[in-house]
Amino acid sequence: MLNYEEELKKFKPCLDVDEVEDAIYSRDLTDVIDILKEMMKNDRPEQENETEAEKEE
């Protein structure tokens, strides 16, 4: 029968998993929110120009 406490003492985490975790956390990944913010930032100058034109009329 397995002695779980003995097995847990022998346990060593896989180094590959730790390396992958570090690589993932060290990257600045783009998500949907970042994409939407960029799209809105690109649209704002056009909207500002439209409102300035309306003010001049």
N, CA, C and O of each residue as an XYZ file, in Angstrom:
228
protein
N       0.840     -1.180      0.000
C       0.000      0.000      0.000
C       0.891      1.252      0.000
O       1.997      1.240      0.540
N       0.399      2.300     -0.600
C       1.174      3.542     -0.690
C       1.136      4.314      0.616
O       0.095      4.438      1.262
N       2.289      4.826      0.982
C       2.370      5.721      2.126
C       2.478      7.135      1.561
O       3.545      7.551      1.109
N       1.370      7.867      1.590
C       1.304      9.174      0.945
C       2.266     10.182      1.564
O       2.819     11.029      0.863
N       2.459     10.094      2.849
C       3.381     11.025      3.503
C       4.808     10.811      3.022
O       5.543     11.777      2.814
N       5.204      9.567      2.845
C       6.542      9.261      2.325
C       6.682      9.750      0.878
O       7.708     10.311      0.492
N       5.637      9.525      0.098
C       5.661      9.956     -1.298
C       5.733     11.473     -1.402
O       6.438     11.997     -2.264
N       5.021     12.181     -0.545
C       5.068     13.645     -0.558
C       6.443     14.167     -0.175
O       6.878     15.197     -0.689
N       7.119     13.482      0.705
C       8.482     13.881      1.090
C       9.437     13.739     -0.089
O      10.376     14.523     -0.227
N       9.201     12.742     -0.939
C      10.065     12.498     -2.102
C       9.758     13.447     -3.265
O      10.560     13.595     -4.187
N       8.594     14.082     -3.208
C       8.135     14.905     -4.331
C       9.071     16.078     -4.606
O       9.461     16.812     -3.698
N       9.419     16.233     -5.883
C      10.195     17.384     -6.335
C       9.475     17.938     -7.568
O       9.223     17.199     -8.520
N       9.148     19.218     -7.558
C       8.434     19.773     -8.718
C       9.300     19.714     -9.976
O      10.526     19.808     -9.917
N       8.654     19.563    -11.065
C       9.336     19.509    -12.355
C       9.918     20.882    -12.666
O       9.206     21.883    -12.589
N      11.181     20.943    -13.010
C      11.822     22.217    -13.317
C      11.222     22.854    -14.563
O      11.155     24.079    -14.665
N      10.792     22.039    -15.500
C      10.204     22.580    -16.725
C       8.979     23.434    -16.420
O       8.788     24.489    -17.025
N       8.162     22.987    -15.499
C       6.957     23.737    -15.139
C       7.344     25.076    -14.529
O       6.740     26.098    -14.853
N       8.339     25.085    -13.656
C       8.780     26.337    -13.052
C       9.331     27.295    -14.097
O       9.076     28.497    -14.032
N      10.085     26.774    -15.059
C      10.642     27.622    -16.106
C       9.540     28.219    -16.979
O       9.604     29.390    -17.351
N       8.545     27.422    -17.299
C       7.424     27.899    -18.115
C       6.658     28.970    -17.351
O       6.278     29.993    -17.921
N       6.435     28.739    -16.082
C       5.714     29.716    -15.262
C       6.450     31.053    -15.247
O       5.823     32.102    -15.390
N       7.764     31.029    -15.076
C       8.552     32.260    -15.084
C       8.461     32.965    -16.434
O       8.356     34.190    -16.494
N       8.499     32.196    -17.505
C       8.420     32.788    -18.841
C       7.073     33.446    -19.071
O       6.996     34.517    -19.673
N       6.017     32.813    -18.598
C       4.671     33.365    -18.791
C       4.496     34.641    -17.986
O       3.989     35.635    -18.505
N       4.906     34.626    -16.740
C       4.713     35.801    -15.884
C       5.625     36.954    -16.268
O       5.301     38.111    -16.001
N       6.763     36.659    -16.893
C       7.684     37.737    -17.244
C       7.265     38.464    -18.521
O       7.757     39.560    -18.789
N       6.381     37.885    -19.299
C       5.928     38.519    -20.534
C       4.772     39.459    -20.269
O       3.945     39.230    -19.386
N       4.734     40.508    -21.042
C       3.599     41.428    -20.984
C       2.659     41.030    -22.115
O       2.798     41.499    -23.245
N       1.718     40.177    -21.808
C       0.821     39.648    -22.827
C      -0.310     40.633    -23.101
O      -0.842     41.262    -22.187
N      -0.659     40.751    -24.360
C      -1.756     41.623    -24.769
C      -3.063     40.850    -24.615
O      -3.180     39.711    -25.067
N      -4.031     41.474    -23.980
C      -5.338     40.854    -23.873
C      -6.377     41.717    -24.573
O      -6.039     42.745    -25.160
N      -7.610     41.314    -24.516
C      -8.682     42.002    -25.230
C      -8.819     43.442    -24.747
O      -9.057     44.344    -25.550
N      -8.671     43.662    -23.456
C      -8.791     45.018    -22.914
C      -7.724     45.929    -23.503
O      -8.010     47.073    -23.857
N      -6.480     45.423    -23.612
C      -5.412     46.230    -24.203
C      -5.729     46.590    -25.657
O      -5.465     47.709    -26.098
N      -6.287     45.647    -26.383
C      -6.634     45.889    -27.790
C      -7.735     46.947    -27.887
O      -7.665     47.851    -28.720
N      -8.750     46.826    -27.029
C      -9.843     47.808    -27.042
C      -9.344     49.199    -26.667
O      -9.759     50.188    -27.271
N      -8.461     49.283    -25.679
C      -7.904     50.580    -25.293
C      -7.144     51.202    -26.461
O      -7.259     52.402    -26.710
N      -6.379     50.401    -27.167
C      -5.617     50.903    -28.316
C      -6.561     51.380    -29.414
O      -6.324     52.417    -30.034
N      -7.627     50.627    -29.651
C      -8.590     51.029    -30.673
C      -9.262     52.334    -30.296
O      -9.455     53.199    -31.150
N      -9.621     52.490    -29.032
C     -10.283     53.717    -28.583
C      -9.315     54.898    -28.652
O      -9.712     56.010    -28.999
N      -8.064     54.657    -28.326
C      -7.069     55.720    -28.386
C      -6.883     56.194    -29.831
O      -6.688     57.383    -30.084
N      -6.945     55.258    -30.765
C      -6.801     55.613    -32.178
C      -8.027     56.353    -32.697
O      -7.903     57.166    -33.613
N      -9.208     56.096    -32.137
C     -10.440     56.748    -32.585
C     -10.608     58.141    -31.996
O     -11.281     58.971    -32.608
N     -10.044     58.428    -30.870
C     -10.261     59.706    -30.184
C      -9.826     60.926    -30.988
O     -10.570     61.906    -31.015
N      -8.670     60.927    -31.642
C      -8.311     62.136    -32.409
C      -9.346     62.480    -33.478
O      -9.608     63.658    -33.724
N      -9.933     61.472    -34.112
C     -10.954     61.734    -35.119
C     -12.191     62.353    -34.466
O     -12.786     63.273    -35.028
N     -12.577     61.872    -33.314
C     -13.737     62.400    -32.615
C     -13.482     63.824    -32.153
O     -14.386     64.658    -32.213
N     -12.280     64.122    -31.695
C     -11.947     65.477    -31.258
C     -12.004     66.445    -32.428
O     -12.464     67.577    -32.279
N     -11.540     66.006    -33.588
C     -11.596     66.857    -34.778
C     -13.043     67.144    -35.173
O     -13.365     68.255    -35.595
N     -13.909     66.152    -35.036
C     -15.311     66.340    -35.380
C     -15.967     67.338    -34.432
O     -16.734     68.190    -34.880
N     -15.689     67.254    -33.155
C     -16.310     68.178    -32.207
C     -15.774     69.586    -32.378
O     -16.522     70.545    -32.187
N     -14.508     69.746    -32.730
C     -13.960     71.068    -32.981
C     -14.612     71.701    -34.212
O     -14.873     72.904    -34.230
N     -14.874     70.890    -35.235
C     -15.529     71.384    -36.437
C     -16.956     71.822    -36.120
O     -17.435     72.825    -36.649
N     -17.631     71.072    -35.260
C     -18.983     71.444    -34.870
C     -18.995     72.751    -34.089
O     -19.923     73.545    -34.240
N     -18.002     72.987    -33.273
C     -17.912     74.218    -32.481
C     -17.704     75.433    -33.379
O     -18.224     76.513    -33.099
N     -16.946     75.256    -34.454
C     -16.655     76.358    -35.364
C     -17.895     76.763    -36.150
O     -18.008     77.917    -36.563
N     -18.817     75.848    -36.363
C     -20.019     76.154    -37.146
C     -20.923     76.981    -36.345
O     -21.998     77.353    -36.815
